[in-house]
Amino acid sequence: MNDDKKLMKMQEDDLIIVELDSRYDMSIIDPLGLTAAVPVIFNQAGCNNCVAGC
Amino acid sequence: MASTVLTFQAYGYARYQTRPEVKILAFDNRLRASARLVICGDRHYELGRAATTIVEALQGPGMSLDELYDFLQDRHPVTRGQLEVVVQQLWVLGIVKNVDDSAPGPTPVPRKPPGIAFPIFRAEWLKPLTDFLAKSVSARALWPLACAGVVLHIFVWLHFSTMIAPALRAHSHVAIGAMVILFSVTMHELAHAAACTNRGVRHGPIGFMIYAIFPAFYTDVSDAWRLPSRDRLVVDGAGVLTSFLLATLGAALLFIWPNRSFALLLLLNDSLVLVNLNPFLKMDGYWLISDMLRVPNLMSCNQAVTKWLLNRLLWRKRETPAILRTKGILVVYLAYYLLWCAFMCWFGFYIFTFSRIFWVRAEEVGIIRSFLSLTLSAKMQMLVLLIIAARVVYSTSKTIISLGPALSKNNAGDLQ
């Protein structure tokens, strides 16, 4: 990288304005239902073999 | 956005000033050591050194673009064009305002949670509880408990596995399951909020949202950006630690009084811990990795690396993303990135298959029932519907109450 490019890169980094992600700590309500629904969704389990409630 | 850009005045004499509520703080991160954290309204920005100098210089009575350009020359080698672009960006974001313009200009837009969301417990309602928890619970006291919990977990899982497995099946038809999970998830979120109070930053409300396709509870802890990464880790880990301690309580109760309800408490909280530690979706595990690496906006970094790799495959030369130029974490990051790619492929397939089955079922039982049956177990479907119904009743009654004075005023006017 030559000196001009280095200077341009430095300027870009110095002038950067980035919005930070909003921090929403999320917690899935029903992890058991979710994990139970996986075999249903992928058609690997028949009815009465899961807790998906369908 | 288009209208705001049109009214930006880039004349040399146009005077700009940083809004008084804007705060500039140190920002603990690895990618740009000289960057600063700028808080405007409830939004957080990472600003480079020169951009920060501009915001600082405009904190006084204000400066024209000409004055600002002269001021910057012996500090940062910034061209006039670059200065105009930066000031315009700051103006659009509501960080600076035009002093001479009588129109207020763009103001900071309040942040909103992603997807469909609404608060259930407002921050001011939670404050007495989070204040109490922040003062009375010591992180140091929790670690020995967590260590004892690990031992207890291993013992209980080995000796009571025959009782725990049927509890999973009982989950769909035991009403207590819904209450246990609601309590556990609320405590998980409350722990994040209490950790924020403990570290001296604000927390937002606890609410309900649909994240991707999953019904979830959330807490807004965005103010944790103000903290050093070590303290951010405390905020991130508080939820998982609380769920683990609740699971430990379930394990201890199961050990003393073998019972399916306690097995359910253990099982639900352990599954909460495991699901929340997923580092590839924006859950606790993601924020823990992000703060451990001290890399903000990790998901954007992953996307930038993917874009760069695709360009390389097409023989297009693009600038190497900043994360790949950062020394010290490259191996860890690359391992994380490869796992993220694998997870995203699987998740894409999951969503595709989910959509296919969703539409097939929707034709039979309707859209809402189809969505609920694929994302929640039976009792939880009822609970989620109850939460949504309670929110609708609350919003409607609030609207009616707010309309009351206006209606009575109109009636009084009619009588006169």
Contacts between the chains, C-beta under 8 A, distances in Angstrom:
chain1	res1	chain2	res2	distance
A	7	B	77	6.7
A	11	B	50	7.2
A	11	B	76	7.6
A	11	B	77	6.6
A	11	B	78	6.6
A	11	B	79	8.0
A	11	B	82	6.6
A	13	B	32	6.2
A	13	B	48	5.5
A	14	B	34	7.6
A	14	B	48	4.2
A	14	B	49	4.6
A	14	B	50	3.8
A	14	B	51	7.0
A	14	B	76	5.9
A	14	B	78	7.9
A	15	B	48	5.4
A	15	B	50	5.2
A	15	B	51	5.3
A	15	B	78	7.0
A	15	B	82	6.0
A	15	B	85	7.9
A	15	B	86	5.3
A	16	B	32	7.2
A	16	B	35	7.4
A	16	B	46	7.3
A	16	B	47	7.1
A	16	B	48	4.1
A	16	B	51	6.6
A	17	B	45	6.0
A	17	B	46	7.7
A	17	B	47	5.6
A	17	B	48	7.5
A	17	B	51	5.5
A	17	B	86	7.0
A	17	B	89	5.3
A	17	B	90	7.1
A	17	B	93	7.4
A	18	B	45	6.6
A	18	B	46	4.5
A	18	B	47	8.0
A	18	B	296	7.9
A	18	B	297	6.8
A	19	B	43	6.4
A	19	B	44	7.2
A	19	B	45	5.5
A	19	B	46	8.0
A	19	B	93	7.8
A	20	B	37	7.8
A	20	B	44	4.3
A	20	B	45	6.6
A	20	B	46	5.8
A	20	B	222	7.9
A	20	B	225	5.5
A	20	B	296	5.5
A	20	B	297	6.4
A	21	B	282	7.5
A	21	B	296	7.3
A	21	B	297	5.3
A	21	B	299	7.1
A	21	B	300	7.6
A	22	B	111	5.1
A	22	B	113	7.3
A	22	B	114	7.8
A	22	B	220	7.2
A	22	B	222	4.8
A	23	B	220	7.3
A	23	B	221	5.0
A	23	B	222	4.5
A	23	B	224	5.8
A	23	B	225	7.0
A	23	B	287	6.5
A	24	B	113	5.3
A	24	B	114	7.1
A	24	B	209	7.7
A	24	B	218	4.6
A	24	B	219	7.2
A	24	B	220	5.8
A	24	B	221	7.7
A	24	B	222	7.6
A	24	B	282	7.2
A	25	B	189	6.9
A	25	B	192	4.6
A	25	B	218	6.5
A	25	B	219	4.9
A	25	B	221	5.5
A	25	B	235	7.9
A	25	B	236	7.4
A	25	B	239	5.9
A	25	B	283	7.5
A	25	B	284	6.2
A	25	B	287	7.0
A	26	B	209	7.0
A	26	B	211	5.0
A	26	B	216	4.6
A	26	B	217	7.3
A	26	B	218	4.8
A	26	B	282	6.6
A	26	B	283	5.5
A	27	B	185	5.2
A	27	B	188	5.0
A	27	B	189	6.2
A	27	B	216	5.8
A	27	B	217	5.1
A	27	B	218	7.3
A	27	B	239	6.6
A	27	B	272	6.6
A	27	B	276	5.9
A	27	B	283	7.2
A	27	B	284	7.7
A	28	B	211	7.2
A	28	B	214	4.7
A	28	B	215	7.3
A	28	B	216	4.8
A	28	B	272	7.9
A	28	B	275	5.5
A	28	B	276	7.8
A	28	B	283	7.7
A	29	B	181	6.5
A	29	B	182	7.9
A	29	B	185	5.7
A	29	B	214	7.7
A	29	B	215	4.9
A	29	B	216	5.8
A	29	B	217	6.2
A	29	B	376	7.2
A	29	B	380	6.3
A	29	B	383	7.8
A	29	B	384	6.9
A	30	B	181	6.3
A	30	B	215	7.0
A	30	B	375	7.5
A	30	B	376	4.8
A	30	B	377	5.8
A	30	B	380	4.3
A	31	B	268	7.4
A	31	B	271	4.1
A	31	B	272	5.6
A	31	B	274	7.3
A	31	B	275	4.1
A	32	B	168	6.4
A	32	B	171	5.5
A	32	B	181	7.9
A	32	B	267	7.0
A	32	B	268	6.2
A	32	B	271	5.3
A	32	B	377	6.4
A	33	B	171	7.7
A	33	B	375	6.9
A	33	B	376	4.6
A	33	B	377	3.4
A	33	B	380	5.5
A	34	B	214	6.4
A	34	B	275	7.0
A	34	B	375	6.7
A	34	B	376	7.9
A	35	B	271	6.6
A	35	B	275	7.7
A	36	B	168	7.7
A	36	B	377	6.4
A	37	B	374	5.6
A	37	B	375	6.6
A	38	B	350	7.8
A	40	B	357	7.9
A	40	B	374	7.3
A	41	B	350	7.0
A	41	B	353	5.5
A	41	B	354	5.6
A	41	B	357	5.8
A	41	B	374	6.5
A	42	B	353	6.2
A	43	B	357	8.0
A	51	B	168	6.2
A	51	B	169	6.1
A	51	B	171	5.1
A	51	B	172	4.4
A	51	B	377	4.9
A	51	B	378	7.9
A	52	B	172	7.8
A	52	B	373	6.5
A	52	B	374	7.2
A	52	B	377	6.1
A	53	B	172	5.0
A	53	B	373	6.2
A	53	B	376	6.9
A	53	B	377	4.5
A	53	B	378	2.9
A	53	B	379	7.4
A	53	B	380	7.7
A	53	B	381	6.2
A	54	B	361	7.8
A	54	B	373	3.9
A	54	B	374	7.3
